[in-house]
Amino acid sequence: DLMVDEQSNLPREFTEKYWISRKIGSGVCGEVKLAFERDTCKKVAVKTINKKDFPSIGTATRNAEREIEILKKIDHPCLIKTEDFFQTDESYYIVLELMEGGELFDRVKAKKQLDESIAKLYFYQMLLAVKYLHSQGIIHRDLKPENVLLASDNDICLIKITDFNQSKILEETSLMRTLCGTPTYLAPEVFTDAVTVGYGRAVDCWSLGVLLFVCLGGYPPFHTEGTDMSVREQITQGCYRFLPSKWDCISEQAKNLVKKLLVVDPKKRLTIEEALQHPWMQDKQMKTTAFKIMYPGGQAPSEGDTPSTSRKRPLDDQEQPPG
Ligand SMILES: Cc1n[nH]c(N)c1-c1cccs1
């Protein structure tokens, strides 16, 4: 295992490459600190995941490392890149891109609710990012404003989704533990219904609906205040309200997209592709702005927004930079 730096308990290989600074936030798996790459002074974010909080066995840990290799290959302008990875007996240290605008959660809280045009710009980037994740066989499963980061303090800015890696890596271990044992008594569906089948892509579309609701309305659709229904009942019954005081200034098209994502039956819920085709998304000016911030060097991939993957995909005008 890696030598450990006495003062900081960080792997020496890490401290030789990075200088760690102050805490900038906390993610679902642990804390996030600002760090500087010594050679370039480039700023990065370092997420520490304490292994004792996520029990895993030898093979699962090795699988987590293989997962990290897969996730290091993830490449989309609206997904946080995993830049480096270290571990000690106690913890994982994941070096990630730094986003100086912080979490979308804090931005919405500070502004009470986002202007519709800004919410649309952010949501379009989220749709493209999740579409790319799904094209790589990755389901996020934990999309929320805390996992959407902003590149700067400007309203018009790049957004990036984070935490799509750890949840997939960490959640797989329980399945791996099961599959590592002798399956003498294991039911067939455990093999076929791998976690990803249980977490169909539609779960991310629901979460995107909640995210859009929060960006536009400034409050969550399913909550504990002012109702005797549990949050679980509100969700399973699809019971939420557009409070007039918050939503009267918002277009019917925007509300319509929210309604078509917050559909309880996953088979009737809008897919990512359908959301990209929704009238509220047909906004050339917004898309022009989005592509300029996503591909500042004008280097948008020729095959629409999702770089070509192993499967040949029909050109989708939604992913092409507007003409
Ligand atoms: C990762 C990452 N890159 N840039 C920031 N601000 C983060 C944070 C995630 C969670 C809290 S801060």
The ligand as an ORCA input file, in Angstrom:
! r2SCAN-3c Opt
* xyz 0 1
  C     -16.455     17.881     -6.790
  C     -16.425     19.380     -6.803
  N     -15.750     20.091     -7.728
  N     -15.922     21.413     -7.475
  C     -16.702     21.554     -6.386
  N     -17.094     22.733     -5.832
  C     -17.036     20.268     -5.925
  C     -17.882     19.940     -4.794
  C     -18.722     18.874     -4.638
  C     -19.412     18.876     -3.410
  C     -19.118     19.927     -2.612
  S     -17.978     20.928     -3.396
*
